[in-house]
Amino acid sequence: MSRRLGALLATSALAIGSLLIGPAASAAPGVTATFAKTQDWGSGFEGKFTVANGGPTAISSWRIEFDLPAGTSLGSYWDALVTRTGDHYVATNRDYNGAVAVGASASFGFVGTGSGAPLNCTVNGAPCTGGGSGDTTAPSVPGGLRVTGTTGNSVSLAWTASTDNVGVTAYDVYRGASVATTVTGTTATVTGLTPSTAYTFTVRARDAASNTSGPSNQVSATTQPGVTPPGGRGAPYLFLGWGNPPAPATIMNATGVKWFTMAFVLSSGGCNPAWDGNRSLTGGIDAQAIQQIRAAGGDVVPSFGGWSGNKLGPNCATPQALAGAYQQVINAYGLKAIDIDIENTDEFENAVVQDRILEALKIVKQNNPGIQTIVTFGTTTTGPNSWGNRLIERAAAIGANIDVFTIMPFDFGSSNIGTDTINAATGLKNKLKTTFGWSDAEAFRHVGISGMNGLSDQREVTTTQTWTQLRDWSKANGLSRFAFWAVNRDRGGCDGQVASNCSGIPQADWEFTRITAGF
C-alpha cells in the first residue's frame, strides 16, 4: 500500500505565447530595470526585476524583455504577466503596478531553474541600463550602514543615502562578496539566513547608467538562535499498520531523531477516531509506541487522513463535531501538535470538507492554546494547485490560524526532485506571502516539506544526497517542518522496487531518518 496512489500533475505557471498583453510601453529616458537574485540554491534561484524611474516624467506602463541562457528557464512568477518564445521572455506590468512616478519603482519576481541570469535586457524598448545616456560618473558612497534588527533567519539594515541620491536608482546590499538583495530605498531585510550565524554586509549605490559606487562601511551581525516549534521540526512518518514497522526507540537510538509523525487517525465509523480506523486510541500498539518515544525523550504529531481509508473529514457532519474528534486524540495523548493530511477527492478536492476541516482547526486552536496545527497537501512542481490555493485562501478568510502549510513534493510529475521541491516550496512561500501579507522570512516560517524517500509511486528518485541538500536549503530558509514518508521505508535491500518496507534505492538503513534528525 502506498501513501498516495494518484498523481498530482504539475501545471505550468507560464503561458507560452497565449497571453494577451496591452500596447507596447513607450521608451522614456532614465527608466531602468535592474535584476538581482534574491535567493540562489545552485540548481535554481529566486530572481527580482526592479523598474526604477529616474527620468523627468512619470510612466504609465512598463515592458521588460530579456533572454535566458541555455539551461536556465523561468518557472512561477508574480506581479507581472509573462510570455515566452524559446529563450526570449516578455514581462509586462499588472493593472496595479504599471504607473511609476518619478523617483519611484515597481518590481516583479520569479523562480528560475539553472544558474544563469537574464541577458539582452530592454525596458520599454531601451536598454535596461538606462539607454546609454553617456553618464560615466558613479554615485557617491552611501554611509552609516547599521544593523537595525535580527531574527533567526534575517538581518535588517539601514543606511544614509548617497549624497547625489537624485540620480540613484538602486542600492545593492552585499552579503560578503555576493548581492543578497537590491532595493530602491535606504532600508533592507536580508532573509533566508541560518540561525546563530555571523554575516557581514556592505551597500553600494547604482544609477540609471549602471554606474556603481564604492562599498559602504562594513557591518557584522549574528542571527538569533533558532526556535524549535512545539510540533518538532524533523518528524518523519511512522505507520504501525503497514510496512514492517520498526521499534521507534531503536530508530531514535540509531539516528538521533526525536519526533515522529504518527499515521493515520481515521474514522472507525461515523465521527469516531481510531488508528487506521480500527485500532483503539488507548491500550494498543500505537499508544505503546507513543509511550516508548516519550520515555526516550521524544514526542509525536498524530496525522489525520492520508490518501485512502475512511476519513473523519467527510464523516463528521459539522466543524464542531470534527473538532470534537480531533480533541479526543489531543486529550488521549496530551498533544502539542496535530497534522491534517488532506488528500484525494473526498477531502482535498472537496470545498465543503476543506471548509469543515479549517473551521474545526480554528476551534481546536481556540480550545487548546499553544497547540500547533499543520495541514499537509499535494503540490505541483511550481507550488500549490488550484485546490491548494483555495485551502490557503480559505484559511486566511476564516482566520483558521494554521501554523504550518506542508507540501508533499512527490508523485507530482518531477524530473528533478531537488529542483522541483525547492521551486514548489518557494511557490508555496509566495502564495502565503501574498495571501497573508507576510514577509519572505515570515512566509517561509509557515512552510513545511514532506517528501518520499527513495522511489515514489511514480518512480521519482530522492537520494540521500538530494535529501541532505533539501534539508540544508530548508534550514537556511527557516522552514518549520521537514518530514518524509516513511520510516518504514527507510531501509535498503529492494533496489528498483516501490515497496512498503524499503526505499527502492541503495542506502544504509535509517539514513533518511538520520538526515532528517539534523533539521
MIZALO-193747 format. One line per 5 residues: number of its first residue (from 1); for each residue x, y, z of C-alpha. Coordinates in Angstrom, 2 decimals. Each point is the difference from the previous one (the first is absolute). Example, Ala and Ser with C-alpha at 12.3 -4.5 7.8 and 13.67 -1.06 7.14 Angstrom:
2
1) 12.30 -4.50 7.80 | 1.37 3.44 -0.66 $
***
This chain:
519
1) 0.00 0.00 0.00 | 1.42 3.40 -0.92 | -0.79 3.28 1.61 | -1.24 1.64 -3.15 | -1.20 -2.02 -2.98 $
6) -0.95 2.87 -2.30 | 2.17 2.59 -1.66 | -0.29 3.71 0.54 | 1.08 1.10 -3.45 | 2.05 3.17 -0.15 $
11) -1.61 2.89 -1.80 | 2.05 2.63 -1.72 | -0.03 3.43 1.56 | 1.29 1.48 -3.24 | -2.37 0.63 -2.89 $
16) 1.97 -0.61 -3.19 | -0.95 2.41 -2.71 | -3.64 0.10 1.06 | -0.13 2.96 2.35 | -1.56 3.17 -1.37 $
21) 1.94 3.12 0.91 | -0.76 3.66 -0.47 | 1.68 2.50 -2.29 | 3.76 0.19 0.22 | 1.17 2.47 2.62 $
26) 1.86 2.94 -1.46 | 3.64 0.64 0.77 | 0.72 2.65 2.60 | 3.40 1.45 0.90 | 1.33 -0.96 3.42 $
31) -2.12 -3.16 0.38 | 2.09 -3.01 1.03 | -0.64 -3.66 0.79 | 2.34 -1.66 2.46 | 0.21 -3.74 0.59 $
36) 1.17 -1.67 3.21 | -0.09 -3.55 1.32 | -1.68 0.26 3.38 | 0.70 -3.68 0.70 | 2.29 -2.51 -1.73 $
41) 0.19 -3.71 0.83 | 2.29 -1.12 -2.83 | -2.49 -1.91 -2.16 | -2.46 2.90 0.03 | -0.70 3.44 1.37 $
46) -2.59 2.62 0.86 | 0.50 3.15 -2.09 | -1.36 3.53 0.10 | -0.19 2.76 -2.62 | -0.36 3.55 1.31 $
51) -1.22 2.71 -2.39 | 1.19 3.40 1.20 | -1.04 3.33 -1.47 | 2.88 2.44 0.17 | -1.32 2.05 -2.91 $
56) -1.77 3.33 -0.19 | -3.57 -1.32 -0.41 | -2.19 -2.75 1.41 | -0.69 -3.14 -2.03 | -3.35 -1.79 -0.16 $
61) 1.25 -3.48 -0.97 | 3.15 -2.06 -0.41 | 1.15 -2.90 -2.12 | 3.20 -1.95 0.65 | 1.47 -2.35 -2.61 $
66) 2.92 -2.30 0.68 | 1.59 -3.29 -0.98 | 1.04 -2.86 2.27 | 3.05 -2.10 -0.94 | -0.22 -3.69 -0.85 $
71) -0.64 -2.08 3.09 | -1.83 2.80 1.82 | -3.77 0.51 -0.16 | -2.76 1.92 1.76 | -2.62 -1.84 2.05 $
76) -2.54 1.61 2.31 | -0.20 3.81 0.11 | -1.96 2.79 1.68 | -0.86 3.70 -0.42 | 0.35 -0.18 -3.80 $
81) -1.47 -1.67 -3.08 | 2.59 -2.10 -1.82 | 0.17 -1.57 -3.46 | 2.75 -2.13 -1.45 | 1.28 -0.77 -3.49 $
86) 2.89 -2.44 0.20 | 2.52 1.54 2.40 | -1.45 3.52 -0.42 | -2.35 1.36 2.68 | -2.27 3.03 0.10 $
91) -1.27 1.28 3.35 | -2.63 2.74 0.20 | -1.50 1.73 3.01 | -3.21 -1.03 1.71 | -2.85 2.49 0.28 $
96) 1.10 1.03 3.49 | 3.72 0.68 -0.54 | 0.36 1.54 -3.46 | 0.09 3.65 1.05 | 3.44 1.00 1.28 $
101) 0.47 3.59 1.13 | 3.28 1.88 -0.26 | 2.34 -1.39 2.64 | -2.26 -3.01 0.65 | 0.35 -3.66 -0.94 $
106) -1.94 -3.19 -0.66 | 1.14 -3.61 0.00 | -0.89 -3.55 -0.91 | 1.56 -3.32 0.95 | 0.32 -3.54 -1.25 $
111) 1.50 -3.38 0.79 | 2.61 -1.20 -2.48 | 1.67 -3.35 -0.58 | 3.68 -0.20 -0.88 | 2.77 2.42 0.91 $
116) -0.13 2.65 -2.74 | -1.25 3.58 0.08 | -1.97 2.19 -2.44 | 1.76 1.27 -3.14 | -0.80 2.65 -2.64 $
121) -2.35 1.83 2.32 | -2.18 2.89 -1.21 | -2.60 2.06 1.82 | -2.62 1.82 -2.05 | 2.16 -0.61 -3.05 $
126) 3.20 1.54 1.36 | 2.96 -1.69 1.73 | -0.76 -0.94 3.61 | 3.03 2.02 1.06 | -1.76 3.22 -0.96 $
131) 0.56 0.43 -3.71 | 3.68 0.87 -0.06 | -0.26 3.61 1.14 | 3.79 0.47 -0.05 | 0.13 0.38 3.78 $
136) 3.17 -1.62 1.37 | 0.06 1.62 3.44 | -0.66 -2.40 2.86 | -2.26 1.03 2.88 | 1.61 0.89 3.31 $
141) 0.46 -2.74 2.57 | -2.98 -0.53 2.33 | 0.96 0.34 3.64 | -1.05 -0.85 3.50 | -0.87 -3.62 -0.69 $
146) -1.40 -1.51 3.19 | -1.88 -3.04 1.24 | -3.54 0.80 1.14 | -1.22 -3.47 0.93 | 0.56 -3.76 -0.21 $
151) -2.08 -3.16 0.13 | 1.04 -3.61 -0.27 | -0.14 0.24 -3.79 | 0.39 3.69 -0.91 | 1.99 3.19 0.54 $
156) -1.51 3.47 -0.47 | 2.24 2.87 -1.11 | -0.21 3.77 -0.52 | 2.40 2.57 -1.43 | 0.35 3.62 -1.03 $
161) -0.82 0.76 -3.63 | 2.66 0.86 -2.53 | 0.45 3.81 -0.05 | -0.99 0.05 -3.68 | -3.01 -2.18 0.77 $
166) -2.07 1.70 -2.70 | 1.88 -2.03 -2.62 | 0.06 -3.26 1.95 | -2.42 -2.65 -1.24 | 0.95 -2.90 2.28 $
171) 2.08 -1.13 2.93 | 1.67 -3.42 -0.14 | 0.34 -1.65 3.41 | 2.96 -2.38 0.14 | 0.28 -2.95 2.34 $
176) 3.72 -0.63 -0.12 | 0.97 0.22 -3.69 | -3.45 -0.79 -1.44 | -3.09 2.16 -0.52 | -2.61 -1.16 2.51 $
181) -2.78 2.39 -1.01 | -0.60 3.21 -1.98 | -2.26 2.82 1.22 | -0.84 3.55 -1.03 | -0.21 1.47 3.52 $
186) 2.47 0.16 2.87 | -1.17 -3.02 1.99 | 0.06 -3.71 -0.78 | -0.57 -3.36 1.67 | 2.18 -2.90 -1.12 $
191) -1.90 -3.27 0.50 | 0.71 -3.71 -0.34 | 2.85 0.05 2.53 | 1.05 -2.71 2.45 | -0.66 0.41 3.74 $
196) 2.95 0.76 2.29 | 2.25 0.92 -2.95 | 2.20 3.08 -0.53 | -0.27 1.98 -3.27 | 1.62 3.15 -1.43 $
201) -1.75 2.59 -2.19 | 0.82 3.00 -2.17 | -2.11 2.18 -2.31 | 0.75 1.60 -3.39 | -2.06 2.64 -1.83 $
206) -0.81 -0.34 -3.71 | -1.34 2.57 -2.47 | -2.07 -0.17 -3.19 | 3.10 -0.56 -2.13 | 1.06 -2.91 2.23 $
211) 2.91 1.93 1.50 | 0.68 -1.51 3.43 | 1.47 1.68 3.03 | 2.67 -1.40 2.26 | -1.06 -2.07 3.02 $
216) -1.39 1.53 3.16 | 1.44 -0.78 3.38 | -0.23 -3.68 0.88 | -2.22 -1.21 2.84 | -0.27 -3.39 1.64 $
221) -3.05 -1.68 1.49 | -0.74 -3.36 1.57 | -3.44 -1.50 -0.48 | -1.95 -1.05 3.05 | -0.19 -3.63 1.15 $
226) -2.64 -2.06 -1.76 | -3.19 -0.76 1.89 | -1.36 -3.54 -0.24 | -3.77 0.09 -0.52 | -2.12 -2.12 2.33 $
231) -0.64 -2.69 -2.60 | 3.67 -0.76 -0.65 | 1.85 0.92 -3.19 | 1.24 -3.32 -1.38 | -2.83 -2.52 0.50 $
236) -0.10 -2.88 -2.51 | -3.17 -2.08 -0.37 | -0.26 -3.31 1.85 | -2.94 -2.29 -0.86 | -0.55 -2.92 2.36 $
241) -2.61 -1.68 -2.19 | 2.21 -0.58 -3.04 | 3.46 -0.67 -1.37 | 1.71 -2.01 2.78 | 0.09 2.95 2.43 $
246) 3.21 0.27 2.05 | 0.08 0.60 3.74 | 0.16 3.78 0.38 | 2.49 -0.04 2.90 | 2.40 -1.98 -2.19 $
251) -0.25 2.66 -2.72 | 0.48 2.81 2.51 | 3.16 -1.60 1.38 | 1.39 -0.64 -3.48 | -0.74 3.40 -1.54 $
256) -0.54 2.63 2.68 | -3.50 0.80 -1.26 | -2.34 1.23 2.75 | -3.39 0.50 -1.67 | -2.19 -2.26 -2.12 $
261) -3.10 0.77 -2.02 | -2.28 -2.92 0.90 | -2.33 -1.19 -2.78 | -2.97 -0.12 -0.38 | -3.03 0.88 2.11 $
266) -3.16 -0.93 -1.94 | -3.67 -0.62 0.68 | -0.97 -3.25 1.70 | -3.57 0.76 -1.02 | -1.67 3.38 -0.05 $
271) 1.90 2.74 1.82 | 2.01 -2.33 2.24 | 3.81 0.12 -0.27 | 2.20 -3.10 0.01 | 3.46 -0.88 -1.23 $
276) -0.32 -1.26 -3.56 | -3.76 -0.05 0.62 | 0.20 -3.15 2.15 | 2.56 0.36 2.82 | -1.05 1.61 3.27 $
281) 1.48 3.29 1.14 | 0.94 -1.63 3.31 | 1.53 -3.32 0.90 | 1.21 -0.99 -3.46 | 3.29 -0.01 -1.89 $
286) -0.28 3.67 -0.91 | -0.42 1.16 3.59 | 2.87 -2.30 1.03 | 2.25 1.49 -2.72 | -0.80 3.53 1.17 $
291) 0.92 -0.97 3.56 | 3.27 -1.49 -1.27 | 0.82 3.14 -2.02 | -0.70 2.29 2.95 | 2.02 -2.21 2.36 $
296) 2.96 0.47 -2.36 | -0.39 3.80 0.12 | -2.05 0.49 -3.15 | -3.58 0.76 -0.99 | -2.54 -0.48 -2.79 $
301) -2.23 1.85 -2.45 | -3.04 -2.19 -0.80 | -1.06 0.32 -3.65 | -3.67 -0.10 -0.97 | -1.05 -1.10 -3.48 $
306) 2.39 -1.04 -2.75 | -0.72 -1.11 -3.54 | -2.35 -2.91 0.69 | -2.29 -1.43 2.67 | -3.16 1.18 1.73 $
311) 0.84 3.50 1.22 | -1.46 2.22 2.68 | -0.37 3.08 -2.22 | -2.83 -1.41 -2.14 | -1.55 -1.99 2.90 $
316) -0.31 2.77 2.60 | -3.07 2.02 -0.96 | 1.06 3.38 1.41 | 3.22 1.88 0.83 | -0.93 -0.28 3.68 $
321) -0.32 -3.80 -0.24 | 3.29 -0.28 -1.89 | 1.74 2.22 2.55 | -1.38 -2.34 2.66 | 1.57 -3.00 -1.74 $
326) 3.35 1.78 -0.18 | -0.39 0.91 3.68 | -0.43 -3.65 0.98 | 3.44 -0.75 -1.41 | 1.52 3.14 1.54 $
331) -1.37 -0.97 3.40 | 1.08 -3.63 -0.31 | 3.67 0.97 -0.32 | 0.30 3.58 1.26 | 1.18 1.12 -3.43 $
336) 2.06 3.04 -0.96 | -0.78 -0.27 -3.74 | -2.25 -1.72 -2.55 | 0.39 -0.50 -3.74 | -2.98 -0.12 -2.38 $
341) 1.17 -1.87 -3.08 | -2.69 1.23 -2.40 | 0.02 -1.97 -3.27 | -2.10 -1.51 -2.78 | -3.45 0.96 -1.25 $
346) -1.81 -0.72 3.27 | 1.86 2.71 1.95 | 2.50 2.08 -1.99 | -2.07 0.39 -3.15 | -3.26 0.56 1.89 $
351) -0.79 3.61 0.89 | -2.52 -0.92 2.70 | 2.41 -2.35 1.77 | 2.92 2.41 -0.39 | -2.02 2.68 1.77 $
356) -1.14 -2.45 2.68 | 3.61 -0.96 0.77 | 1.18 3.61 0.18 | -2.91 1.04 2.21 | 0.70 -2.98 2.28 $
361) 3.67 0.95 0.28 | -1.01 3.54 0.90 | -2.07 -1.42 2.86 | 2.91 -2.24 1.07 | 2.33 3.03 0.17 $
366) -2.52 1.89 2.11 | -0.46 -2.89 2.41 | 3.68 -1.01 0.25 | 2.24 3.07 0.39 | 3.51 -0.71 -1.25 $
371) -0.83 -3.06 -2.10 | 1.57 -0.07 -3.45 | -2.28 -0.77 -2.96 | 1.45 -1.31 -3.25 | -1.73 -0.66 -3.32 $
376) 1.78 -2.22 -2.52 | -1.03 -0.19 -3.66 | 1.24 -0.73 -3.52 | 1.73 2.45 -2.32 | 1.08 0.70 -3.56 $
381) 3.65 0.55 -0.87 | -0.49 3.77 0.29 | -2.21 0.20 3.09 | -3.58 -0.69 1.08 | -2.62 -0.88 -2.61 $
386) -3.44 1.62 -0.07 | -1.23 -2.15 2.93 | 3.10 0.82 2.02 | -0.43 3.69 -0.75 | -3.63 -0.24 1.10 $
391) 1.00 -1.70 3.25 | 2.43 2.83 0.80 | -2.43 2.75 -0.98 | -2.81 -1.51 2.08 | 2.33 -0.44 2.99 $
396) 0.74 3.73 -0.20 | -3.64 0.99 -0.57 | -1.36 -1.81 3.07 | 3.00 0.67 2.26 | 0.81 -3.70 0.46 $
401) 3.44 0.94 1.37 | 1.79 -2.96 -1.58 | 3.62 -0.17 1.16 | 1.62 -1.99 -2.81 | -1.06 -0.69 -3.59 $
406) 1.92 -3.09 -1.13 | 0.29 -1.15 -3.61 | 0.66 -3.55 -1.19 | 2.48 0.37 -2.89 | -0.26 -3.48 -1.52 $
411) -2.34 -1.76 -2.43 | -0.17 3.43 -1.66 | 1.59 -0.56 -3.37 | 3.54 0.84 1.07 | 3.09 -0.53 -2.13 $
416) 2.32 1.44 2.67 | -1.19 -0.38 3.59 | 2.53 2.45 1.43 | -0.77 2.87 -2.34 | -3.73 -0.65 -0.19 $
421) -0.36 -0.23 3.79 | 1.75 3.33 0.51 | -2.10 1.62 -2.73 | -3.20 -1.44 1.49 | 0.88 1.17 3.51 $
426) 0.91 3.44 -1.32 | -3.32 0.13 -1.85 | -1.79 -0.85 3.25 | 1.97 2.72 1.80 | -1.04 2.55 -2.61 $
431) -3.65 -1.02 0.28 | 0.10 0.39 3.80 | 1.80 3.32 -0.38 | -2.64 1.49 -2.29 | -2.97 -1.54 1.86 $
436) 1.01 0.95 3.54 | 2.18 3.04 -0.70 | 3.05 -1.63 1.59 | 3.64 0.70 -0.77 | 2.05 -2.69 -1.75 $
441) 1.53 -1.07 3.31 | -3.36 -0.16 1.79 | -1.61 -1.91 -2.88 | 2.82 -2.57 -0.01 | -0.58 -0.51 3.74 $
446) -3.46 -1.31 -0.90 | 1.29 -2.41 -2.69 | 0.74 -3.70 0.37 | 1.25 -2.77 -2.29 | -1.07 -3.65 0.22 $
451) 1.79 -2.07 -2.63 | 0.16 -3.67 -0.94 | 3.35 -1.73 0.54 | 1.47 -2.07 -2.80 | -2.46 -0.91 -2.76 $
456) -3.41 1.68 -0.05 | -3.13 -1.68 -1.33 | 0.85 1.60 -3.37 | 3.62 -1.18 0.34 | 1.34 3.49 0.56 $
461) 3.34 -0.34 1.79 | 1.02 1.72 3.22 | 3.52 -1.02 1.00 | 1.58 0.53 3.40 | 2.21 2.68 -1.60 $
466) -3.05 1.86 -1.34 | -1.77 -0.30 3.35 | 3.06 1.47 1.73 | 0.01 2.93 -2.44 | -3.72 0.59 0.58 $
471) 0.47 -0.12 3.77 | 2.80 2.58 -0.18 | -2.05 2.27 -2.29 | -3.00 -0.29 2.31 | 2.10 0.86 3.04 $
476) 1.61 2.96 -1.74 | -3.40 1.42 -0.95 | -1.59 -0.54 3.40 | -2.67 -2.58 -0.90 | -1.90 -1.42 2.97 $
481) -0.51 -3.62 -0.99 | 2.02 -2.70 -1.76 | -1.47 -3.50 -0.28 | -0.12 -2.98 -2.34 | -2.08 -3.08 -0.74 $
486) 1.06 -2.14 1.77 | 2.34 -1.42 2.66 | -1.45 -3.40 -0.95 | 1.63 0.42 -3.44 | 3.34 1.32 1.27 $
491) 1.92 -3.18 -0.79 | 1.98 -1.39 -2.93 | -0.26 -3.43 -1.54 | -2.70 0.39 -2.65 | 1.72 2.02 -2.72 $
496) -2.37 1.02 -2.79 | -3.17 -0.95 1.91 | -2.70 2.29 1.36 | -0.66 -1.74 3.30 | -1.42 0.58 3.47 $
501) 3.05 -1.17 1.96 | 2.95 1.38 -1.99 | 0.83 3.02 -2.14 | 0.76 -1.62 -3.35 | 3.48 1.56 -0.21 $
506) 3.41 -1.02 1.42 | 0.32 1.51 3.47 | 1.07 -0.65 3.56 | -2.91 -0.86 2.26 | -1.61 3.04 1.67 $
511) 2.13 2.48 -1.97 | -2.93 2.27 -0.99 | -1.07 0.12 3.65 | 3.56 0.86 1.05 | 0.06 2.87 -2.52 $
516) -3.42 1.22 1.13 | 1.11 -0.02 3.64 | 2.51 2.72 -0.94 | -2.72 2.45 -1.01 $
***
